[in-house]
Amino acid sequence: MTDTDTRVDDLSDFTVEIADQVESFIVAVREIAAAEDPDYAISLLLLEVSQVLLAGGRLGAISDVVPEERFEPDAGFDPDVEGIRHSLANLLEPIDEHAALFDPYAHEPELFTSRLSDDIADVMSDLLHGLQHYRDGRSGEALWWWQFSYLSNWGSTASSVLRALHSVVSHTRLDVVEDETILIEDHLLAQTVAEVVVDNG
């Protein structure tokens, strides 16, 4: 650590804001997973993942957070996110599997296959771990964990999820199959224009 490292004592308001964003994401994902509406799920997940990445960007923009204790205190049992994972896998089944890039700056970038349900559950697990610290009164430890895990894991995972969801929405909106009526109208219009050109010639 350097002299510019951020002291947790100076970040109490910031920590509360991050905790609120984390909790909002967790509540929203649970509600989305329980709704059993794929169209609703895709749109809202795009929004919620974007929002939590805003919190991550704020964490990445500040200096290193220095926890009060040298070793991380026990946060208890890690929260069980298997139910969320299973619900999202069923909900997103047609689009769950997607291609992801491990590190775009690696010497030989590695492309691999991932699942949205696994990735979102993984992000939730990291965020819930920090939230346990926060709820137990260890706000400094929570902030340190959220920042560390953002840089080491959930930030890149959530970014991959966002790219995949953005791709789904883009294809849905832009890859429109032309209606047969429109094709017929275009053909008639082209035919009319051709006849006018011939008559004027």
C-alpha positions as YAML, in Angstrom:
chain: A
units: angstrom
residues:
- id: 1
  name: MET
  ca: [0.00, 0.00, 0.00]
- id: 2
  name: THR
  ca: [1.09, 3.62, -0.59]
- id: 3
  name: ASP
  ca: [0.50, 6.93, 1.16]
- id: 4
  name: THR
  ca: [-2.36, 7.59, -1.24]
- id: 5
  name: ASP
  ca: [-4.31, 4.54, -0.09]
- id: 6
  name: THR
  ca: [-7.81, 5.46, 0.93]
- id: 7
  name: ARG
  ca: [-8.67, 5.21, 4.61]
- id: 8
  name: VAL
  ca: [-11.98, 3.52, 5.32]
- id: 9
  name: ASP
  ca: [-12.85, 6.18, 7.91]
- id: 10
  name: ASP
  ca: [-13.12, 8.77, 5.14]
- id: 11
  name: LEU
  ca: [-15.50, 6.65, 3.07]
- id: 12
  name: SER
  ca: [-18.47, 6.03, 5.36]
- id: 13
  name: ASP
  ca: [-21.04, 7.76, 3.11]
- id: 14
  name: PHE
  ca: [-19.54, 6.15, 0.03]
- id: 15
  name: THR
  ca: [-19.79, 2.71, 1.67]
- id: 16
  name: VAL
  ca: [-23.47, 3.24, 2.47]
- id: 17
  name: GLU
  ca: [-24.14, 4.16, -1.16]
- id: 18
  name: ILE
  ca: [-22.32, 1.08, -2.47]
- id: 19
  name: ALA
  ca: [-24.16, -1.13, 0.03]
- id: 20
  name: ASP
  ca: [-27.49, 0.29, -1.18]
- id: 21
  name: GLN
  ca: [-26.57, -0.44, -4.80]
- id: 22
  name: VAL
  ca: [-25.45, -3.96, -3.93]
- id: 23
  name: GLU
  ca: [-28.62, -4.70, -1.99]
- id: 24
  name: SER
  ca: [-30.79, -3.26, -4.76]
- id: 25
  name: PHE
  ca: [-29.13, -5.57, -7.29]
- id: 26
  name: ILE
  ca: [-29.57, -8.64, -5.11]
- id: 27
  name: VAL
  ca: [-33.25, -7.93, -4.43]
- id: 28
  name: ALA
  ca: [-33.92, -7.25, -8.12]
- id: 29
  name: VAL
  ca: [-32.23, -10.44, -9.34]
- id: 30
  name: ARG
  ca: [-34.20, -12.52, -6.84]
- id: 31
  name: GLU
  ca: [-37.45, -10.95, -8.05]
- id: 32
  name: ILE
  ca: [-36.50, -11.46, -11.70]
- id: 33
  name: ALA
  ca: [-35.63, -15.12, -11.10]
- id: 34
  name: ALA
  ca: [-38.99, -15.68, -9.40]
- id: 35
  name: ALA
  ca: [-41.05, -13.94, -12.11]
- id: 36
  name: GLU
  ca: [-40.69, -16.71, -14.74]
- id: 37
  name: ASP
  ca: [-40.99, -14.23, -17.61]
- id: 38
  name: PRO
  ca: [-38.04, -14.46, -20.03]
- id: 39
  name: ASP
  ca: [-38.76, -11.22, -21.92]
- id: 40
  name: TYR
  ca: [-39.15, -9.33, -18.65]
- id: 41
  name: ALA
  ca: [-36.00, -10.99, -17.31]
- id: 42
  name: ILE
  ca: [-33.71, -10.04, -20.19]
- id: 43
  name: SER
  ca: [-34.68, -6.35, -20.18]
- id: 44
  name: LEU
  ca: [-34.46, -5.98, -16.40]
- id: 45
  name: LEU
  ca: [-31.23, -7.95, -16.09]
- id: 46
  name: LEU
  ca: [-29.67, -5.64, -18.68]
- id: 47
  name: LEU
  ca: [-30.70, -2.68, -16.52]
- id: 48
  name: GLU
  ca: [-29.67, -4.22, -13.18]
- id: 49
  name: VAL
  ca: [-26.27, -5.45, -14.37]
- id: 50
  name: SER
  ca: [-25.58, -2.01, -15.84]
- id: 51
  name: GLN
  ca: [-26.45, -0.44, -12.48]
- id: 52
  name: VAL
  ca: [-24.26, -2.74, -10.41]
- id: 53
  name: LEU
  ca: [-21.37, -2.16, -12.81]
- id: 54
  name: LEU
  ca: [-21.78, 1.55, -12.10]
- id: 55
  name: ALA
  ca: [-21.12, 0.71, -8.44]
- id: 56
  name: GLY
  ca: [-18.13, -1.36, -9.55]
- id: 57
  name: GLY
  ca: [-16.80, 1.51, -11.62]
- id: 58
  name: ARG
  ca: [-16.96, 3.74, -8.57]
- id: 59
  name: LEU
  ca: [-15.06, 1.12, -6.56]
- id: 60
  name: GLY
  ca: [-12.42, 0.84, -9.26]
- id: 61
  name: ALA
  ca: [-11.99, 4.60, -9.49]
- id: 62
  name: ILE
  ca: [-10.97, 5.14, -5.86]
- id: 63
  name: SER
  ca: [-7.59, 4.31, -4.35]
- id: 64
  name: ASP
  ca: [-6.95, 0.99, -2.62]
- id: 65
  name: VAL
  ca: [-9.19, 0.51, 0.38]
- id: 66
  name: VAL
  ca: [-7.22, -0.43, 3.50]
- id: 67
  name: PRO
  ca: [-9.16, -2.75, 5.84]
- id: 68
  name: GLU
  ca: [-8.92, -2.20, 9.58]
- id: 69
  name: GLU
  ca: [-7.68, -5.73, 10.24]
- id: 70
  name: ARG
  ca: [-4.79, -7.53, 8.61]
- id: 71
  name: PHE
  ca: [-6.75, -10.72, 8.04]
- id: 72
  name: GLU
  ca: [-10.34, -10.94, 6.82]
- id: 73
  name: PRO
  ca: [-12.74, -11.76, 9.67]
- id: 74
  name: ASP
  ca: [-14.98, -14.78, 9.25]
- id: 75
  name: ALA
  ca: [-18.18, -13.69, 7.51]
- id: 76
  name: GLY
  ca: [-19.91, -16.97, 8.28]
- id: 77
  name: PHE
  ca: [-21.25, -19.43, 5.76]
- id: 78
  name: ASP
  ca: [-21.26, -18.22, 2.17]
- id: 79
  name: PRO
  ca: [-24.82, -17.50, 1.01]
- id: 80
  name: ASP
  ca: [-26.46, -20.24, -1.03]
- id: 81
  name: VAL
  ca: [-27.14, -18.96, -4.54]
- id: 82
  name: GLU
  ca: [-27.91, -22.33, -6.12]
- id: 83
  name: GLY
  ca: [-31.65, -21.62, -6.13]
- id: 84
  name: ILE
  ca: [-31.06, -18.39, -8.06]
- id: 85
  name: ARG
  ca: [-28.68, -20.16, -10.43]
- id: 86
  name: HIS
  ca: [-31.22, -22.92, -11.15]
- id: 87
  name: SER
  ca: [-34.12, -20.48, -11.63]
- id: 88
  name: LEU
  ca: [-32.13, -18.30, -14.01]
- id: 89
  name: ALA
  ca: [-30.91, -21.33, -15.97]
- id: 90
  name: ASN
  ca: [-34.52, -22.36, -16.61]
- id: 91
  name: LEU
  ca: [-35.63, -18.81, -17.32]
- id: 92
  name: LEU
  ca: [-32.82, -18.02, -19.75]
- id: 93
  name: GLU
  ca: [-32.44, -21.50, -21.24]
- id: 94
  name: PRO
  ca: [-32.47, -20.46, -24.95]
- id: 95
  name: ILE
  ca: [-29.75, -17.83, -24.42]
- id: 96
  name: ASP
  ca: [-28.04, -19.05, -21.25]
- id: 97
  name: GLU
  ca: [-24.88, -20.28, -22.94]
- id: 98
  name: HIS
  ca: [-22.70, -17.63, -24.54]
- id: 99
  name: ALA
  ca: [-19.14, -17.01, -25.69]
- id: 100
  name: ALA
  ca: [-16.91, -14.94, -23.42]
- id: 101
  name: LEU
  ca: [-13.41, -13.50, -23.58]
- id: 102
  name: PHE
  ca: [-11.20, -14.17, -20.56]
- id: 103
  name: ASP
  ca: [-8.77, -11.26, -20.90]
- id: 104
  name: PRO
  ca: [-8.75, -8.98, -23.96]
- id: 105
  name: TYR
  ca: [-5.19, -7.89, -23.13]
- id: 106
  name: ALA
  ca: [-3.72, -11.36, -22.73]
- id: 107
  name: HIS
  ca: [-0.88, -12.30, -25.09]
- id: 108
  name: GLU
  ca: [-3.20, -14.91, -26.60]
- id: 109
  name: PRO
  ca: [-6.80, -13.92, -25.68]
- id: 110
  name: GLU
  ca: [-8.80, -16.94, -24.57]
- id: 111
  name: LEU
  ca: [-12.37, -17.40, -25.81]
- id: 112
  name: PHE
  ca: [-14.50, -19.74, -23.72]
- id: 113
  name: THR
  ca: [-18.12, -20.76, -23.21]
- id: 114
  name: SER
  ca: [-19.97, -19.52, -20.16]
- id: 115
  name: ARG
  ca: [-23.55, -19.39, -18.84]
- id: 116
  name: LEU
  ca: [-25.46, -16.30, -17.84]
- id: 117
  name: SER
  ca: [-27.05, -18.15, -14.92]
- id: 118
  name: ASP
  ca: [-23.64, -19.20, -13.57]
- id: 119
  name: ASP
  ca: [-22.15, -15.75, -14.08]
- id: 120
  name: ILE
  ca: [-24.98, -13.86, -12.39]
- id: 121
  name: ALA
  ca: [-24.98, -16.28, -9.45]
- id: 122
  name: ASP
  ca: [-21.20, -15.84, -9.19]
- id: 123
  name: VAL
  ca: [-21.57, -12.04, -9.06]
- id: 124
  name: MET
  ca: [-24.28, -12.37, -6.40]
- id: 125
  name: SER
  ca: [-22.07, -14.63, -4.30]
- id: 126
  name: ASP
  ca: [-19.26, -12.04, -4.24]
- id: 127
  name: LEU
  ca: [-21.64, -9.20, -3.43]
- id: 128
  name: LEU
  ca: [-23.45, -11.14, -0.71]
- id: 129
  name: HIS
  ca: [-20.15, -12.01, 0.96]
- id: 130
  name: GLY
  ca: [-19.37, -8.32, 1.33]
- id: 131
  name: LEU
  ca: [-22.92, -7.60, 2.42]
- id: 132
  name: GLN
  ca: [-22.53, -10.05, 5.29]
- id: 133
  name: HIS
  ca: [-19.56, -8.04, 6.54]
- id: 134
  name: TYR
  ca: [-21.55, -4.83, 6.16]
- id: 135
  name: ARG
  ca: [-24.58, -6.13, 8.06]
- id: 136
  name: ASP
  ca: [-22.31, -7.36, 10.84]
- id: 137
  name: GLY
  ca: [-21.00, -3.83, 11.32]
- id: 138
  name: ARG
  ca: [-17.70, -4.31, 9.45]
- id: 139
  name: SER
  ca: [-18.27, -1.62, 6.82]
- id: 140
  name: GLY
  ca: [-14.55, -1.20, 6.15]
- id: 141
  name: GLU
  ca: [-14.13, -4.91, 5.51]
- id: 142
  name: ALA
  ca: [-17.20, -4.88, 3.27]
- id: 143
  name: LEU
  ca: [-15.86, -2.02, 1.17]
- id: 144
  name: TRP
  ca: [-12.45, -3.65, 0.90]
- id: 145
  name: TRP
  ca: [-14.05, -6.93, -0.21]
- id: 146
  name: TRP
  ca: [-16.33, -5.32, -2.78]
- id: 147
  name: GLN
  ca: [-13.43, -3.42, -4.30]
- id: 148
  name: PHE
  ca: [-11.03, -6.39, -4.27]
- id: 149
  name: SER
  ca: [-13.58, -8.83, -5.69]
- id: 150
  name: TYR
  ca: [-14.68, -6.27, -8.31]
- id: 151
  name: LEU
  ca: [-11.11, -6.01, -9.59]
- id: 152
  name: SER
  ca: [-10.40, -9.73, -9.32]
- id: 153
  name: ASN
  ca: [-13.67, -11.42, -10.28]
- id: 154
  name: TRP
  ca: [-17.17, -10.00, -10.32]
- id: 155
  name: GLY
  ca: [-16.32, -6.91, -12.38]
- id: 156
  name: SER
  ca: [-15.15, -8.90, -15.39]
- id: 157
  name: THR
  ca: [-17.91, -11.48, -14.92]
- id: 158
  name: ALA
  ca: [-20.65, -8.85, -14.80]
- id: 159
  name: SER
  ca: [-19.12, -7.10, -17.82]
- id: 160
  name: SER
  ca: [-19.31, -10.37, -19.76]
- id: 161
  name: VAL
  ca: [-22.96, -10.77, -18.74]
- id: 162
  name: LEU
  ca: [-23.70, -7.22, -19.87]
- id: 163
  name: ARG
  ca: [-22.12, -7.83, -23.29]
- id: 164
  name: ALA
  ca: [-24.17, -11.01, -23.74]
- id: 165
  name: LEU
  ca: [-27.47, -9.38, -22.68]
- id: 166
  name: HIS
  ca: [-26.74, -6.35, -24.88]
- id: 167
  name: SER
  ca: [-26.17, -8.71, -27.81]
- id: 168
  name: VAL
  ca: [-29.50, -10.46, -27.18]
- id: 169
  name: VAL
  ca: [-31.40, -7.18, -27.05]
- id: 170
  name: SER
  ca: [-29.59, -5.83, -30.12]
- id: 171
  name: HIS
  ca: [-30.35, -8.92, -32.21]
- id: 172
  name: THR
  ca: [-33.97, -8.88, -31.06]
- id: 173
  name: ARG
  ca: [-34.45, -5.24, -32.03]
- id: 174
  name: LEU
  ca: [-32.33, -5.06, -35.18]
- id: 175
  name: ASP
  ca: [-32.55, -8.50, -36.81]
- id: 176
  name: VAL
  ca: [-36.13, -7.94, -38.00]
- id: 177
  name: VAL
  ca: [-37.46, -10.36, -40.60]
- id: 178
  name: GLU
  ca: [-39.16, -8.38, -43.33]
- id: 179
  name: ASP
  ca: [-42.89, -8.87, -43.45]
- id: 180
  name: GLU
  ca: [-44.20, -10.50, -46.66]
- id: 181
  name: THR
  ca: [-46.60, -7.60, -47.21]
- id: 182
  name: ILE
  ca: [-43.71, -5.12, -47.10]
- id: 183
  name: LEU
  ca: [-41.79, -7.19, -49.65]
- id: 184
  name: ILE
  ca: [-44.81, -7.21, -52.00]
- id: 185
  name: GLU
  ca: [-45.27, -3.45, -51.60]
- id: 186
  name: ASP
  ca: [-41.58, -2.85, -52.32]
- id: 187
  name: HIS
  ca: [-41.83, -5.03, -55.44]
- id: 188
  name: LEU
  ca: [-44.90, -3.14, -56.71]
- id: 189
  name: LEU
  ca: [-43.23, 0.19, -56.03]
- id: 190
  name: ALA
  ca: [-40.13, -0.86, -57.94]
- id: 191
  name: GLN
  ca: [-42.34, -2.07, -60.80]
- id: 192
  name: THR
  ca: [-44.21, 1.26, -60.90]
- id: 193
  name: VAL
  ca: [-40.99, 3.24, -60.92]
- id: 194
  name: ALA
  ca: [-39.68, 1.09, -63.78]
- id: 195
  name: GLU
  ca: [-42.85, 1.68, -65.83]
- id: 196
  name: VAL
  ca: [-42.64, 5.45, -65.27]
- id: 197
  name: VAL
  ca: [-39.04, 5.45, -66.45]
- id: 198
  name: VAL
  ca: [-40.01, 3.52, -69.57]
- id: 199
  name: ASP
  ca: [-42.97, 5.83, -70.34]
- id: 200
  name: ASN
  ca: [-40.79, 8.93, -69.90]
- id: 201
  name: GLY
  ca: [-38.13, 7.45, -72.07]
...
